[in-house]
Amino acid sequence: SNIWLQQEEMFRSPGAVWTGADLVSDSEQQANEYFQRWLVPQDLEQQVFGLLERQSSTALYLFAARSATAGPFSAEEVALLRRLLPYLQRSLRSGELLRRSQDVRRVATETLDIIPIGVIQISLGGAMLAANHVAREILALKDVLTVGRHGLEVERDGRRVRFRDLISDLMKRDQHNKRGLQMAFSVTRPHGRRPLSFAILPVQRPGEIAGWEEPAAVIFVGDPDRKSEIDESRLRQLYGLTNAEARVAALLACGHRLDEIAEMLNVAYETTRKHLKKVLAKAETDRQAELVRMIVTGPGGLLG
């Protein structure tokens, strides 16, 4: 019922500006139900339109209205809006790019949460910028990996080591004599827990000037004592397994022996072995170790 927007041919060229009177005559305006029932009661009888963008059948426009007592929008006001439109268009495009960038970051963060290894993004100053679900679980243990006054730290060889120092040392290496700029090490833990394994990969090239708070490296953390989680429903879809076969495959990928699996499922060992043979056939491999590798390194090994 908006009589101005019915003039579709006028809403095709981004940057164009019109007053309400440019689009419809006074007699058409007075006879229009939208004008009489919506704009007049709000004392918004004078209008001006500016087209920001047009994509296919969708138009994005700026609409301003004011009281009849203020009079029609002048040529100077129309010219001012015409000068302002390019700035508004650039702002809208920047906002759209920012929104898309935020969407990409959100999806990337959610993706990291289903990876079965700890992932931490760290700044040059040692601040932890982001961490996935597994990394947060490891940090919650507070045994050797902690966040201290100087950022992320690790207990190594009986002393506290700051990751910002490790990254600084790594960035100073002569890359010409290295196959890849990275650092890997393991750290023993108390209470009989097996060592954590770390890999540090810089995200900046040597010689780049980076701010103290900018992303500098990604740290990967492996915890062999962390309970494995294999989605049985995903294994059924990937390999066409039955419920029983998927259960055996999942437990096998979690590190259990076949006799342990039989006991856990309260079935005969021979039954479990038959399930495994069917799983191997469906996965097109004849080796148990290969099956485990396929599961933990493929989509079947993702969390959730």
C-alpha positions as CSV (number, residue, x, y, z in Angstrom):
1,S,0.0,0.0,0.0
2,N,3.1,2.3,0.0
3,I,2.4,4.3,-3.1
4,W,6.0,5.6,-3.5
5,L,7.6,2.1,-3.4
6,Q,5.2,1.0,-6.2
7,Q,7.3,3.2,-8.5
8,E,9.8,0.3,-8.9
9,E,11.5,1.6,-12.0
10,M,12.8,4.6,-9.9
11,F,14.4,2.2,-7.4
12,R,17.0,0.8,-9.8
13,S,20.0,3.1,-9.7
14,P,22.0,3.2,-6.3
15,G,22.8,6.8,-5.4
16,A,19.6,8.2,-6.8
17,V,17.6,10.6,-4.5
18,W,14.0,11.7,-4.9
19,T,11.4,13.6,-2.9
20,G,8.0,12.1,-2.5
21,A,6.6,14.6,-5.0
22,D,9.2,13.4,-7.6
23,L,7.6,9.9,-7.4
24,V,3.9,10.6,-7.1
25,S,1.6,13.5,-7.7
26,D,-0.2,15.4,-4.9
27,S,-3.6,14.0,-6.0
28,E,-2.2,10.4,-5.9
29,Q,-0.7,11.0,-2.5
30,Q,-3.9,12.4,-1.0
31,A,-5.9,9.4,-2.4
32,N,-3.5,6.8,-1.0
33,E,-4.6,4.8,2.1
34,Y,-1.0,4.4,3.4
35,F,-0.5,8.2,3.3
36,Q,-3.8,9.0,5.0
37,R,-3.8,6.3,7.7
38,W,-0.1,5.9,8.5
39,L,1.8,9.1,7.6
40,V,-0.7,11.8,8.2
41,P,-1.5,10.7,11.8
42,Q,2.3,10.9,12.5
43,D,2.6,14.3,10.8
44,L,5.0,12.9,8.3
45,E,3.6,14.3,5.1
46,Q,6.9,15.3,3.4
47,Q,9.3,12.5,2.3
48,V,12.7,12.0,0.7
49,F,14.2,8.7,-0.6
50,G,17.8,7.7,-1.3
51,L,18.6,4.4,-2.9
52,L,21.6,2.7,-1.2
53,E,21.8,-0.5,-3.1
54,R,19.9,-2.8,-5.4
55,Q,20.3,-6.6,-5.7
56,S,18.0,-8.4,-8.0
57,S,14.5,-7.7,-6.7
58,T,15.6,-6.3,-3.4
59,A,16.2,-2.6,-2.8
60,L,17.9,-1.0,0.3
61,Y,16.9,2.6,0.7
62,L,17.0,5.5,3.2
63,F,13.7,7.1,3.9
64,A,13.3,10.5,5.8
65,A,10.0,12.2,6.5
66,R,8.9,15.4,8.3
67,S,5.9,17.5,9.1
68,A,4.0,19.4,6.5
69,T,4.6,22.6,8.4
70,A,8.3,22.2,7.8
71,G,7.7,22.3,4.1
72,P,9.0,20.1,1.2
73,F,12.6,19.0,1.2
74,S,14.6,21.7,-0.6
75,A,17.0,21.2,-3.5
76,E,19.9,21.9,-1.1
77,E,18.7,19.2,1.3
78,V,18.3,16.7,-1.6
79,A,21.8,17.6,-2.8
80,L,23.2,17.0,0.7
81,L,21.6,13.6,0.9
82,R,23.0,12.8,-2.5
83,R,26.5,13.7,-1.3
84,L,26.0,11.6,1.9
85,L,24.8,8.4,0.1
86,P,28.3,7.2,-1.1
87,Y,29.6,7.4,2.5
88,L,26.5,5.5,3.8
89,Q,27.0,2.9,1.0
90,R,30.7,2.3,2.0
91,S,29.7,2.1,5.7
92,L,27.1,-0.5,4.9
93,R,29.6,-2.6,2.8
94,S,32.1,-2.4,5.6
95,G,29.5,-3.5,8.1
96,E,28.6,-6.4,5.9
97,L,32.2,-7.4,5.5
98,L,32.6,-7.2,9.3
99,R,29.5,-9.4,9.8
100,R,30.8,-12.0,7.4
101,S,34.2,-11.9,9.0
102,Q,32.6,-12.5,12.4
103,D,30.5,-15.3,11.0
104,V,33.7,-16.9,9.6
105,R,35.4,-16.6,13.0
106,R,32.4,-18.0,14.8
107,V,32.3,-21.0,12.5
108,A,36.0,-21.5,12.8
109,T,35.8,-21.4,16.6
110,E,32.9,-23.9,16.6
111,T,34.9,-26.2,14.3
112,L,37.9,-26.2,16.6
113,D,35.7,-27.3,19.4
114,I,35.1,-30.7,17.7
115,I,38.8,-31.4,17.1
116,P,40.1,-34.0,19.6
117,I,43.3,-32.1,20.4
118,G,43.8,-28.9,22.3
119,V,44.3,-25.8,20.2
120,I,45.3,-22.4,21.7
121,Q,45.9,-19.1,19.8
122,I,48.4,-17.0,21.7
123,S,49.7,-13.4,21.2
124,L,53.3,-12.3,21.0
125,G,53.0,-11.2,24.6
126,G,51.9,-14.6,25.8
127,A,48.2,-13.8,26.2
128,M,45.8,-16.6,25.4
129,L,43.5,-15.2,22.6
130,A,41.4,-18.2,22.0
131,A,41.2,-21.9,23.1
132,N,39.0,-24.8,22.0
133,H,37.0,-27.1,24.2
134,V,39.8,-29.7,24.7
135,A,42.4,-27.0,25.5
136,R,40.1,-25.4,28.1
137,E,39.6,-28.9,29.7
138,I,43.4,-29.3,30.0
139,L,43.9,-25.8,31.4
140,A,41.2,-26.6,34.0
141,L,43.4,-29.3,35.4
142,K,46.0,-26.7,36.5
143,D,48.8,-29.2,36.8
144,V,51.5,-28.1,34.3
145,L,49.7,-25.7,31.9
146,T,48.4,-22.5,33.5
147,V,47.7,-18.9,32.8
148,G,50.0,-16.7,35.0
149,R,50.9,-13.1,35.3
150,H,53.0,-13.3,32.2
151,G,50.4,-15.1,30.1
152,L,50.4,-18.8,29.2
153,E,53.0,-20.8,31.1
154,V,54.1,-24.4,31.4
155,E,56.0,-26.3,34.1
156,R,59.0,-27.8,32.3
157,D,62.0,-29.5,33.9
158,G,61.1,-28.1,37.3
159,R,60.7,-24.5,36.3
160,R,58.0,-22.2,34.9
161,V,58.5,-21.4,31.2
162,R,56.6,-18.6,29.6
163,F,55.2,-19.4,26.1
164,R,56.0,-15.8,25.0
165,D,59.7,-16.6,25.6
166,L,59.4,-19.9,23.6
167,I,57.7,-18.0,20.7
168,S,60.3,-15.3,20.8
169,D,63.1,-17.8,20.6
170,L,61.3,-19.6,17.8
171,M,60.9,-16.5,15.8
172,K,64.6,-15.7,16.1
173,R,65.7,-18.9,14.5
174,D,67.3,-18.8,11.1
175,Q,64.6,-20.3,9.0
176,H,67.0,-20.9,6.1
177,N,68.4,-23.9,7.8
178,K,65.1,-25.3,9.0
179,R,62.6,-27.5,7.2
180,G,59.8,-25.7,9.0
181,L,59.7,-23.1,11.8
182,Q,58.1,-25.0,14.7
183,M,58.8,-26.4,18.1
184,A,57.6,-29.6,19.7
185,F,58.2,-31.0,23.2
186,S,56.6,-33.1,25.9
187,V,56.1,-32.2,29.6
188,T,55.9,-34.7,32.5
189,R,52.9,-34.4,34.8
190,P,52.4,-35.3,38.5
191,H,50.0,-37.9,40.0
192,G,51.0,-40.6,37.5
193,R,49.5,-38.8,34.5
194,R,51.2,-39.4,31.2
195,P,53.1,-36.4,29.7
196,L,51.4,-33.7,27.7
197,S,52.7,-33.1,24.2
198,F,53.0,-29.6,22.7
199,A,53.7,-28.2,19.2
200,I,54.1,-24.5,18.6
201,L,53.5,-23.2,15.1
202,P,54.1,-19.4,14.5
203,V,51.5,-17.6,12.4
204,Q,53.9,-14.9,11.5
205,R,56.9,-15.0,9.2
206,P,60.3,-14.3,10.6
207,G,61.1,-10.6,10.3
208,E,57.5,-9.4,10.5
209,I,56.8,-6.6,12.9
210,A,54.0,-7.6,15.2
211,G,52.2,-5.9,18.0
212,W,52.4,-7.3,21.5
213,E,48.7,-8.3,21.5
214,E,48.5,-9.6,18.0
215,P,48.2,-13.4,17.2
216,A,51.7,-14.9,17.1
217,A,51.4,-18.6,17.3
218,V,49.1,-21.6,17.5
219,I,49.8,-24.2,20.2
220,F,48.6,-27.8,19.8
221,V,48.3,-29.8,23.0
222,G,47.9,-33.6,23.2
223,D,46.7,-35.3,26.3
224,P,47.0,-39.1,26.1
225,D,45.0,-39.5,29.4
226,R,42.0,-37.6,28.1
227,K,39.1,-40.0,27.6
228,S,38.4,-40.5,23.9
229,E,35.0,-39.8,22.5
230,I,33.9,-41.5,19.3
231,D,30.4,-40.8,17.9
232,E,29.0,-44.2,17.1
233,S,26.2,-42.8,15.0
234,R,28.8,-41.1,12.7
235,L,30.6,-44.4,12.4
236,R,27.3,-46.1,11.3
237,Q,26.9,-43.5,8.6
238,L,30.5,-43.5,7.4
239,Y,30.9,-47.3,7.1
240,G,27.4,-48.7,7.1
241,L,27.8,-50.4,10.4
242,T,25.2,-51.9,12.7
243,N,24.7,-50.6,16.2
244,A,26.8,-53.5,17.6
245,E,29.5,-53.1,15.0
246,A,29.8,-49.3,15.6
247,R,30.0,-49.9,19.4
248,V,32.9,-52.3,18.9
249,A,34.7,-50.0,16.4
250,A,34.3,-47.0,18.8
251,L,35.7,-48.8,21.8
252,L,38.6,-50.1,19.7
253,A,39.4,-46.6,18.5
254,C,39.4,-45.5,22.2
255,G,42.3,-47.8,22.9
256,H,40.5,-50.9,24.3
257,R,41.6,-54.5,23.5
258,L,39.1,-56.9,22.0
259,D,38.9,-59.0,25.1
260,E,38.2,-55.8,27.1
261,I,35.5,-54.8,24.7
262,A,33.8,-58.2,25.0
263,E,33.8,-57.9,28.8
264,M,32.5,-54.3,28.6
265,L,29.6,-55.3,26.3
266,N,29.0,-58.5,28.3
267,V,29.2,-60.7,25.2
268,A,31.4,-63.6,24.1
269,Y,34.8,-62.8,22.8
270,E,34.0,-64.7,19.6
271,T,30.9,-62.5,19.1
272,T,33.1,-59.4,19.4
273,R,35.6,-60.8,17.0
274,K,32.9,-61.5,14.4
275,H,31.7,-57.9,14.7
276,L,35.3,-56.7,14.2
277,K,35.7,-58.8,11.1
278,K,32.5,-57.2,9.6
279,V,33.7,-53.8,10.5
280,L,37.1,-54.4,8.8
281,A,35.3,-55.6,5.7
282,K,33.0,-52.6,5.5
283,A,35.9,-50.2,6.1
284,E,37.8,-52.0,3.3
285,T,40.9,-52.9,5.4
286,D,42.2,-56.1,6.8
287,R,44.3,-54.6,9.6
288,Q,43.0,-53.6,13.0
289,A,45.7,-50.8,13.4
290,E,44.6,-49.4,10.0
291,L,41.0,-49.3,11.1
292,V,41.9,-47.4,14.3
293,R,43.9,-44.9,12.2
294,M,41.1,-44.4,9.8
295,I,38.6,-43.7,12.6
296,V,40.8,-41.3,14.8
297,T,42.2,-39.3,11.8
298,G,39.0,-39.1,9.8
299,P,35.5,-37.6,10.5
300,G,34.8,-40.5,12.9
301,G,37.3,-39.1,15.3
302,L,35.6,-35.6,15.7
303,L,33.9,-34.8,18.9
304,G,30.2,-34.3,19.4
